[in-house]
Amino acid sequence: VLFLQIVHILNMTSAKIVSFLLHPEESLHALQNRIEFETGISTGNQELLLETGICLDPRKPASQCVIDGVRGWDSYMVYLFDKSKTVYDGPFASRSLSDCVNYIVQDSKIQLPIPQLRKVWAEAVHYIIGLKEDYSRLFQGQRAAMLSLLRYNANLIKMKNNMVSASQQLKAKLEFFHQSIRLDLERYSDQMAYGISSEKMLKAWKEMEEKASQCAQAEDIGYLDEQIMALHTEIVELQKSPYARRQGEVMESLEQRAIDLYKQLKTRPPDHAYSDSTDMVKIIVQTVQSQDRVLKELFGHLSKLLGCKQKIIDLLPEIEVALNNIKEADNSVMQMQGKRQREIWHLLKIACTQSSSRSLVSSSLEGTASTPAATWLPQSSSGNTAPHPLSSLVAPEDGENFADVIRENVNYLELFSSILQEVRQEQNSMMVS
């Protein structure tokens, strides 16, 4: 018997306890099927919470519902909530009276012998204690719901901080992108008259600027931030609410009064005396009325907790979508920035190529202009040029020098032609890109 595992589940929608004997290695899903059969709540809508507000893990066996050891196993509860409901219709009817207690409640002035009255009052005290324990268990279920809500809220705050951080980073990158592209467009316009120009690239840069302005919409998370702050304020108010704290003091005092009354009756000698149950019935009625009041407050507060929790569940996908939009916009901005920088370096490469080609052409022209004229017109001993006869114009070695000059100029011309061809190809490829 000591090794048996029994789980007690308090159905918060009906305030009733259902108990199950767990089979060895039974899965949580199998237990949920049994719960569905007993309570009518489908497995998809079941939310099973421990006292700490932790939801049961479907990957673990059903034995996670049971605490280790013997002490306290019979009072340990798992709290069942219906996820399809956010408003609970409590308070629920109090536990039913036994026949003998109902007898004195119907007529509190009826006289009964002291020995019989002791038995009736003992059951009445047990009933009053049971009412208080019913409230205590339901309050513990409300507390588990509050702890679960706080866990959801912590996750919401974490996601919100990630969203705000990503939004601020996107905003900073967009500001940098706009400033840099404006400067690039200004500098590009300044050099168009004497430098390199490409209408297609200019159009692409302006389209980048417009696309970056559209990406700024992703950083606008003000509407989500307002909803989260309002929800956070609502949760704080629920935590501060007096209904979030235990309200069973009146019931506890009534319980103590009933116990004291029974002790007084127990000390009376078991003679042939008779007595009525007016005082005990009065305590029973007050306890029932007190339980009705505190349960009404408890379930009203519980409905607000579950409403806030549902709001968080609805907000989490919206935050996820906003985060994805921000990440996509961030990637788009970084890709545009990289593409523009590659195009700038491409322009720089073309400009350097053109500059080197000009320097080569000028150097070849200077070399041609400075060719000595002595090969054509040799100088006289006096340093003045004078007409020469045909026999003195070209010597064989002079003809070889002249041929070398021609070959060198032809080589420079071919090199210059190839450089111009390469520049044209790179300009065309830049326009196509």
Disulfide bonds with the S-S distance in Angstrom:
none
